[in-house]
Amino acid sequence: MLTAAQLISATGQLSRPALPNLPGRDSFRGESFHSATWNHDCDLRGKRVAVIGTGASAIQFVPAIAGKPKHISVFQRSPAYIMARPDRPYGALQKALFRHVPGLAKGYRGFIYLHYESRALAFTRFRGLMSLAVGLPFRRLLRRQGRDADLRARLTPDYPIGCKRILLSSDYLATMARPDVSVITRAVRAITPTGVETADGQRHEADVIIYGTGFAATEFLSPMRVTGRGGQELNQAWQRGAQAYLGMTVPGFPNFFMLYGPNTNLGHNSIVYMLESQIAHILRIRRAMRERGAGAVEVDAGRYQRYNAGIQRDLGRTVWQGCNSWYVDANGHNSTNWPGFTLSYRWLTRRSGLDVYRFSPAGGRA
């Protein structure tokens, strides 16, 4: 057993693979695995591969394996809005300029950050901007890479832009247009010993099934059991939806902090920036504890409730409101996304007062 004065969880959010609850899933006689636990011993060459799921996982691995299997059948529940991934190697001249011109690399990095940060306006304030920022580039990419009108129709979402995660890939749509790849839009009804059965009764034979079905994003910290004061478990405190002050602290759980906790995910910028803000805030609290001789710290319950009521109110005007996606839990509660700018979150974590916390002396109770 390990003991510690404070506990900081840093388990991430997209870490627990989610497998679909499909009848017959265990009856399949071929190889099957989730993309997060890839079976590298499974040789896909010449095989019939069924891919279930078309989210951020599938757009990464489907183009990578295309051409190896005899055929890939992609079972799509809903298509995604996709933008080209702007990755490229830096040339020798650009590297030399970064190396020799003071501040150029930092300025260029700042430009990239502000470019993506500006998209928060479309996600959280002015939804109409999504058509220009995402919809137009997506349609251009689809026209360029989709081989025919029928395929383009199957790959075009029917939900508001940004409602679900916007994906980055320069080759996924082109992969869907390959003659050895099929996009199947009928719902999966069951897994059979030899493949996949869709809602229309058709059976699709497969040698390998790969689940690209994502992660249990709203089940924070599960399957760990976190117990607070009086034996209360965190899952009990979150029966109506996970929430935390600044995504890090919950009343009744003194000296416990979370990184990448509830409502700190982003749709527009880098989560690393948010994590840096969280780490800095926890260090602020630790310094305050030392200065005050405190042995325990806990967020005030009233301030916690008001903060989270404000978060849900702000989420009500975002593109995620009313959506059916992994951002929202089974109760319709958005426990995932931050409804603003990363700059505003950084200000809150670094500049807001610490009077929201209750500090108790060493050896006392919070």
Buried (B, 14 or more C-beta within 10 A) or exposed (E): EEEEEBBBBEBEBBEBBBBEEBEEBEEBEBBBBBBBEEEEEBEBEEBBBBBBBBBBBBBBBBBEBBEBBEBBBBBBBBBBBBBBEEEEEEEEEEEEBBEEEEEEBEEBEEEEBEEBBBBBBBBBBEBEBBBEBBBEBBBEBBEEBBEEEEBBEBBEBEBBBBBBBBBBBBBBBBBBBBEEBBBBBBEBBBBBEBBBBBEEEEEBEBBBBBBBBBBBBBBBBEEEEBEBEEEBEBBEBBEEBBBBBBBBBBBBBBBBBBBBBBBBBBBBBBBEBBBBBBBEBBEBBBEBBEEBEBBBBBBBEEBBEEBBEEBBEBBEEBBBBEBEBBBBBEEEBBBBBBBBBBBEBBEBBEEEEBEBBBBBEEEEEB
